[in-house]
Amino acid sequence: QTVCEAYQQAGVKLEGGQCGQSIDRKWSVTDCFFGGSFGMPMTQRIRLDRPYYRVDRDALRDSLTDEPPYQVLRGNHIS
């Protein structure tokens, strides 16, 4: 199940963004790089035969918010 299918099943409309939806870029495969972690060589990667989606967070926020404009509250702390 893709991220898009999960959002659509939850009733979220993926509208807005650069491609007419909250997804602004899609790749056909997902490359994961874990090099340098747990002693793995820096060039080691794992390729998943699943699409990778980049979410336009502003467009997704608009899709999830019933009545824009909304107010963004930013924390005033170091995290």
TIKE-217726 format. One record per residue (C-alpha): residue number from 1; z, x negated, y; residue in one letter; chain. Coordinates in pm, 1 decimal. Last residue first. Layout:
BEGIN
+-----+----------+----------+----------+------+------+
: pos :        z :        x :        y : code : unit :
+-----+----------+----------+----------+------+------+
: NUM :        Z :        X :        Y :    a :    A :
...
+-----+----------+----------+----------+------+------+
END
This chain:
BEGIN
+-----+----------+----------+----------+------+------+
: pos :        z :        x :        y : code : unit :
+-----+----------+----------+----------+------+------+
:  79 :   2004.2 :  -1521.9 :   2085.4 :    s :    A :
:  78 :   2110.6 :  -1589.1 :   2440.9 :    i :    A :
:  77 :   2215.0 :  -1278.4 :   2628.9 :    h :    A :
:  76 :   2091.2 :  -1037.0 :   2892.8 :    n :    A :
:  75 :   1925.3 :   -786.5 :   2663.3 :    g :    A :
:  74 :   1609.3 :   -617.7 :   2786.0 :    r :    A :
:  73 :   1582.1 :   -242.3 :   2828.8 :    l :    A :
:  72 :   1227.5 :   -109.2 :   2824.1 :    v :    A :
:  71 :   1192.8 :    231.7 :   2988.0 :    q :    A :
:  70 :    936.8 :    475.0 :   2856.0 :    y :    A :
:  69 :    638.7 :    620.1 :   3029.2 :    p :    A :
:  68 :    561.8 :    772.6 :   2791.2 :    p :    A :
:  67 :    664.5 :   1094.0 :   2617.9 :    e :    A :
:  66 :    661.7 :   1100.7 :   2239.7 :    d :    A :
:  65 :    712.1 :    729.7 :   2182.9 :    t :    A :
:  64 :    595.8 :    599.1 :   1845.3 :    l :    A :
:  63 :    227.3 :    570.5 :   1938.5 :    s :    A :
:  62 :    315.9 :    411.2 :   2275.5 :    d :    A :
:  61 :    535.8 :    157.9 :   2092.7 :    r :    A :
:  60 :    245.6 :     83.1 :   1858.6 :    l :    A :
:  59 :     13.1 :     25.7 :   2155.2 :    a :    A :
:  58 :    267.3 :   -209.9 :   2313.7 :    d :    A :
:  57 :    325.9 :   -390.8 :   1984.7 :    r :    A :
:  56 :    -40.8 :   -460.4 :   1919.2 :    d :    A :
:  55 :      1.1 :   -524.8 :   1546.6 :    v :    A :
:  54 :   -174.4 :   -807.7 :   1365.3 :    r :    A :
:  53 :   -289.3 :   -701.2 :   1020.2 :    y :    A :
:  52 :   -329.7 :   -917.3 :    708.7 :    y :    A :
:  51 :   -542.1 :   -788.7 :    421.8 :    p :    A :
:  50 :   -444.8 :   -860.5 :     62.8 :    r :    A :
:  49 :   -572.1 :  -1125.6 :   -178.1 :    d :    A :
:  48 :   -274.9 :  -1346.5 :   -102.3 :    l :    A :
:  47 :   -343.2 :  -1712.8 :    -37.2 :    r :    A :
:  46 :    -50.0 :  -1950.3 :    -81.0 :    i :    A :
:  45 :    -44.6 :  -2269.4 :    117.8 :    r :    A :
:  44 :     45.0 :  -2632.5 :     63.2 :    q :    A :
:  43 :    -66.6 :  -2876.7 :    334.4 :    t :    A :
:  42 :    283.0 :  -2985.3 :    443.2 :    m :    A :
:  41 :    381.9 :  -3070.7 :     84.6 :    p :    A :
:  40 :    668.7 :  -2860.0 :    -52.8 :    m :    A :
:  39 :   1016.2 :  -3018.7 :    -44.0 :    g :    A :
:  38 :   1207.4 :  -2692.7 :      6.8 :    f :    A :
:  37 :   1009.5 :  -2610.3 :    319.2 :    s :    A :
:  36 :    773.9 :  -2870.9 :    465.0 :    g :    A :
:  35 :    466.0 :  -2668.4 :    382.8 :    g :    A :
:  34 :    528.4 :  -2296.1 :    342.1 :    f :    A :
:  33 :    198.8 :  -2169.3 :    479.4 :    f :    A :
:  32 :     99.6 :  -1813.6 :    388.8 :    c :    A :
:  31 :   -267.8 :  -1715.7 :    408.0 :    d :    A :
:  30 :   -339.2 :  -1342.5 :    401.2 :    t :    A :
:  29 :   -687.3 :  -1216.8 :    317.4 :    v :    A :
:  28 :   -937.8 :   -977.9 :    483.2 :    s :    A :
:  27 :   -811.2 :  -1041.7 :    837.1 :    w :    A :
:  26 :   -743.9 :   -757.6 :   1079.4 :    k :    A :
:  25 :   -687.0 :   -771.2 :   1455.1 :    r :    A :
:  24 :   -558.3 :   -534.2 :   1724.5 :    d :    A :
:  23 :   -379.5 :   -288.4 :   1497.4 :    i :    A :
:  22 :   -220.8 :    -18.6 :   1711.1 :    s :    A :
:  21 :   -546.4 :    174.0 :   1708.7 :    q :    A :
:  20 :   -870.7 :    196.4 :   1901.9 :    g :    A :
:  19 :   -962.6 :   -164.3 :   1825.2 :    c :    A :
:  18 :   -795.8 :   -321.2 :   2129.9 :    q :    A :
:  17 :   -474.7 :   -126.5 :   2105.7 :    g :    A :
:  16 :   -435.6 :    250.1 :   2131.6 :    g :    A :
:  15 :   -386.3 :    487.0 :   1840.3 :    e :    A :
:  14 :   -206.2 :    436.2 :   1511.6 :    l :    A :
:  13 :    -63.0 :    784.7 :   1478.1 :    k :    A :
:  12 :    269.3 :    769.5 :   1297.2 :    v :    A :
:  11 :    322.3 :   1052.8 :   1047.2 :    g :    A :
:  10 :    526.4 :    853.4 :    795.8 :    a :    A :
:   9 :    229.3 :    855.4 :    557.5 :    q :    A :
:   8 :     17.7 :    710.1 :    840.3 :    q :    A :
:   7 :    267.1 :    428.6 :    897.6 :    y :    A :
:   6 :    273.6 :    337.7 :    527.7 :    a :    A :
:   5 :   -106.5 :    354.5 :    501.3 :    e :    A :
:   4 :   -147.7 :    120.2 :    799.3 :    c :    A :
:   3 :    103.5 :   -126.4 :    655.1 :    v :    A :
:   2 :    -98.9 :   -141.5 :    336.1 :    t :    A :
:   1 :      0.0 :      0.0 :      0.0 :    q :    A :
+-----+----------+----------+----------+------+------+
END
